[in-house]
Amino acid sequence: MQRRTTLNAALAVIAATAVAWGATAHAQQNTAPKIAVTDLAYAQRVSEYFMAGTYQRSSQMSAGGSHSGGHSNGPYGGSGSHSGSHSMQASEQASGTYVAGRYSYIEQRELGGYTNDIKGALLQGTYFRLVQGKGFDAGKPQPSKAEQVLNQVQGGKMATPQVQPEVGNVIARIKKGEFAGADYVLFGVVSSIDFTDALSPLQGTSSATRQYGLQLLADFSLINTKTYEIKAAFSAQGEGNDTKILSVRGDIAPPNRAKVMRETSQSLAQDVYAQLATQLGYTDAHLARGVRPPVVYQQGGQPTPQQQQQQPEQVLILK
């Protein structure tokens, strides 16, 4: 009797805990904020060589001539006269303008291919809902430097450059509606990207190793789309590498670039998730509740559910 009562009480506690946890998770899912993860903003200086020129040619030609003559026959003979003249004139003119030089400008774009793993990490590790934002709108295409100079040469006026949107101006992009429906924007900007390709000989052998790698550093900010408040700000790094062993130092072994990019993307996503989850615990308790409890894996890769706090055993004394 006593054992049955204790067992029933324990089962009731477990059931109540499971119902409460399920209700909490369902409530978190329904009230979870919507986050838009942007592609990494990227700006680089580009230099180009341009040539522009005009050429004009005109020619004129004129010709003229005159002719006169006379003849008379008398009773005893005849007489006559004859004269003539011809003239021709020709002229040609040519003029041209030639301009050449080197022009540099800032190219703004988004670097795709490194944010899907970040979205996956947020879906797996949080209750946040993700929404897809629009891609960066770079505005109308600008005329090239050669076209600008050519317009100046032909018309005498320089074409006024149009103001282009800035990929790093996230506030302007929010106001423009590129992240409609999102409560927060996780905005990333590439600060450094570096490819390495090194060949290192192995001491004492005729072999060598070729190491191909990629290091990517980006700055992230979690921004409220209504108040523009920054909830988290950090730098995250991703890296990947591929190593080939060459039996002869003249061998050719192309690196596995897909593997390098995949490792870089995954390591960047892990760093982003870890720093975001840590900072939300200090800046916003509501957002911090959206982070799922960590999953502990047993030996062999099987997940172990997080243990609930044990309730004290209830003992009923029957008199």
C-alpha positions in Angstrom: 0.0 0.0 0.0 2.8 2.4 1.0 4.9 1.6 -2.2 1.9 2.0 -4.5 1.1 5.4 -3.0 4.7 6.6 -3.3 4.9 5.4 -6.9 1.6 7.1 -7.8 2.8 10.4 -6.3 6.1 10.2 -8.2 4.3 9.5 -11.5 2.0 12.5 -10.8 5.0 14.8 -10.2 6.7 13.6 -13.5 3.5 14.1 -15.5 3.0 17.6 -14.1 6.6 18.5 -14.8 6.3 17.2 -18.4 3.1 19.1 -19.0 4.5 22.3 -17.6 7.7 22.0 -19.7 5.7 21.3 -22.8 3.4 24.2 -22.1 6.4 26.5 -21.5 8.1 25.3 -24.8 4.8 25.8 -26.7 4.4 29.3 -25.3 8.0 30.2 -26.1 7.5 29.0 -29.7 4.4 31.1 -30.1 5.9 34.3 -28.6 9.4 33.8 -30.0 10.7 36.9 -31.8 11.3 36.8 -35.5 14.8 37.3 -36.6 16.2 38.0 -40.1 19.8 36.9 -40.8 21.4 39.0 -43.5 24.1 37.9 -45.9 27.5 39.2 -45.0 28.0 42.8 -46.2 31.2 43.2 -48.1 32.8 46.3 -49.6 36.1 46.4 -51.6 38.0 48.9 -53.6 38.1 48.2 -57.3 40.4 49.8 -59.8 39.7 49.9 -63.6 41.5 51.4 -66.7 39.3 53.5 -69.0 39.7 55.1 -72.4 37.5 57.7 -74.1 38.0 59.7 -77.3 36.3 61.5 -80.1 37.5 62.0 -83.7 36.1 64.3 -86.3 37.1 64.6 -90.0 35.9 66.9 -92.7 37.0 67.4 -96.3 36.1 69.9 -99.0 36.7 69.8 -102.8 35.9 72.4 -105.5 36.7 72.5 -109.2 36.3 75.2 -111.9 37.1 75.9 -115.5 36.6 78.4 -118.4 36.9 78.2 -122.2 36.8 80.8 -125.0 37.6 80.7 -128.8 36.8 82.4 -132.1 37.1 81.8 -135.9 36.4 83.9 -139.0 36.6 83.1 -142.8 37.4 85.9 -145.2 37.4 85.9 -149.1 41.1 85.4 -149.1 41.6 83.1 -146.0 40.6 82.4 -142.4 41.6 83.3 -138.9 40.8 82.0 -135.5 41.7 82.1 -131.8 41.3 79.7 -128.8 41.9 80.0 -125.0 40.9 77.9 -121.9 41.6 77.5 -118.1 40.8 74.9 -115.4 41.2 75.0 -111.6 40.7 72.5 -108.6 40.9 73.0 -104.9 40.7 70.4 -102.0 41.1 70.7 -98.2 40.8 68.3 -95.3 40.6 68.8 -91.6 40.8 66.3 -88.7 40.6 66.8 -84.9 40.2 64.5 -82.0 40.3 64.2 -78.2 41.7 61.2 -76.3 41.5 60.7 -72.5 42.8 57.6 -70.6 43.5 56.8 -67.0 42.8 54.6 -64.0 39.8 55.0 -61.8 39.1 53.4 -58.5 35.8 53.1 -56.5 34.2 51.2 -53.7 32.1 48.2 -54.8 29.4 47.2 -52.3 27.7 43.8 -52.3 26.7 40.9 -50.1 28.8 37.8 -49.7 26.4 34.8 -49.9 27.1 31.3 -48.9 28.2 31.8 -45.3 24.9 32.4 -43.5 22.9 29.2 -44.0 24.8 27.5 -41.3 24.2 30.4 -39.0 20.5 30.1 -39.6 20.7 26.4 -39.0 22.5 26.9 -35.7 19.8 29.4 -34.6 17.0 27.0 -35.6 18.6 24.1 -33.7 19.7 26.0 -30.6 16.9 28.5 -30.1 13.2 29.0 -30.2 13.5 32.0 -32.5 11.6 32.1 -35.7 13.6 33.1 -38.8 12.2 35.2 -41.6 13.8 35.8 -45.0 14.8 39.3 -45.8 15.3 40.9 -49.2 18.7 41.0 -50.8 20.7 44.3 -50.8 19.4 46.7 -53.4 22.4 48.4 -54.9 20.3 51.0 -56.8 20.5 51.9 -60.5 23.7 51.0 -62.3 26.2 53.9 -62.4 27.7 55.0 -65.8 31.3 53.9 -66.1 34.1 56.3 -65.9 34.7 56.1 -69.6 31.0 57.0 -70.3 31.2 59.9 -67.9 34.3 61.3 -69.6 32.9 60.7 -73.0 29.8 62.7 -72.1 31.9 65.5 -70.9 34.0 65.6 -74.1 31.0 65.5 -76.3 28.6 67.7 -74.4 30.9 69.7 -72.3 29.3 68.6 -69.0 30.2 65.9 -66.6 27.4 63.5 -65.7 26.5 63.8 -62.1 27.1 60.5 -60.2 24.0 59.1 -58.5 24.0 58.5 -54.8 24.2 54.7 -54.3 22.8 52.9 -51.3 25.3 51.7 -48.7 25.4 48.0 -47.9 26.5 48.8 -44.3 23.8 51.3 -43.5 21.5 48.8 -41.9 19.2 51.5 -40.5 18.4 52.8 -44.0 17.8 49.2 -45.1 15.4 48.6 -42.3 13.5 51.8 -43.1 13.4 50.8 -46.7 11.6 47.6 -45.8 14.2 45.0 -46.7 13.5 43.1 -43.4 9.7 43.4 -43.3 8.1 41.2 -40.6 11.3 40.8 -38.6 11.6 41.9 -34.9 15.4 41.8 -35.0 18.1 41.7 -37.6 21.3 39.8 -37.2 23.5 42.0 -39.4 27.0 40.9 -40.3 29.9 42.7 -42.1 33.0 41.1 -43.4 36.1 42.7 -41.8 38.7 40.4 -43.1 38.9 37.5 -45.5 42.1 35.8 -46.4 43.0 32.8 -48.5 46.3 31.0 -47.9 48.2 28.6 -50.1 51.6 27.4 -48.7 54.0 24.7 -49.8 56.2 23.2 -47.0 58.9 20.6 -47.7 59.1 17.6 -45.4 62.6 17.4 -43.8 64.6 14.4 -44.9 62.3 13.4 -47.7 61.5 14.5 -51.2 57.9 15.1 -50.3 56.1 18.3 -49.4 52.8 19.4 -48.0 50.5 21.9 -49.6 48.2 23.7 -47.1 45.3 25.6 -48.5 43.2 27.6 -46.0 40.6 30.3 -45.6 40.1 32.6 -42.6 37.0 34.8 -42.3 36.3 37.4 -39.7 33.0 39.3 -39.5 31.4 41.8 -37.1 27.8 41.0 -36.1 25.1 43.1 -34.4 21.6 42.0 -33.3 19.4 45.1 -33.9 15.8 45.8 -32.9 13.9 46.9 -36.0 11.5 49.1 -34.1 13.9 50.9 -31.7 17.2 50.3 -33.4 18.6 49.1 -30.0 21.6 46.8 -30.2 21.0 43.7 -28.2 24.3 41.9 -29.0 27.5 42.9 -30.8 30.6 40.7 -31.3 33.2 39.5 -33.8 33.1 35.9 -35.0 35.7 33.9 -36.9 35.5 30.9 -39.1 38.3 29.0 -40.7 38.9 25.9 -42.8 41.9 24.2 -44.4 42.8 21.3 -46.7 46.2 19.6 -46.6 47.7 17.6 -49.5 50.9 15.5 -49.3 53.0 15.6 -52.5 55.2 12.7 -53.2 57.3 14.7 -55.6 57.8 18.4 -55.2 56.7 19.0 -58.8 53.4 17.2 -58.4 50.1 19.1 -58.9 47.4 18.6 -56.3 44.4 21.0 -56.5 43.0 21.8 -53.1 39.5 20.9 -52.1 38.0 24.4 -52.0 34.5 23.2 -51.3 35.7 21.4 -48.1 37.5 24.6 -47.0 34.5 26.8 -47.5 32.2 24.3 -45.7 34.5 24.1 -42.7 34.8 27.9 -42.6 31.0 28.3 -42.7 30.4 25.8 -40.0 33.0 27.1 -37.6 31.7 30.7 -38.2 28.2 29.5 -37.3 29.3 27.8 -34.1 31.2 31.0 -33.0 28.2 33.2 -33.8 25.7 31.0 -31.9 28.0 30.7 -28.9 28.6 34.4 -28.5 25.0 35.4 -29.3 23.6 33.0 -26.6 26.2 34.3 -24.1 25.5 38.0 -24.6 21.7 37.6 -24.6 22.0 36.3 -21.0 23.4 39.7 -20.0 21.5 42.1 -22.2 17.9 40.8 -22.5 16.3 38.1 -20.2 13.3 37.7 -22.6 15.6 36.9 -25.6 17.8 34.7 -23.4 14.7 32.5 -22.6 14.6 31.7 -26.3 17.8 29.8 -26.1 17.2 26.0 -25.8 18.9 24.1 -23.0 22.1 22.4 -24.1 21.8 18.8 -25.2 24.2 16.4 -23.5 25.3 13.4 -25.7 26.1 10.0 -24.3 28.9 7.9 -25.4 27.9 6.6 -28.8 26.2 9.8 -30.0 22.8 9.3 -28.4 21.2 12.4 -26.9 20.4 12.4 -23.2 17.4 14.5 -22.1 18.3 17.1 -19.5 17.5 15.6 -16.0 14.8 17.4 -14.1 15.4 18.3 -10.5 14.5 15.4 -8.3 11.6 15.9 -6.0 11.8 14.6 -2.4 10.2 11.3 -1.9 6.8 11.5 -0.2 6.2 9.0 2.5 2.7 8.3 3.8 2.4 6.8 7.2 -0.7 4.9 7.7 -2.0 4.5 11.1 
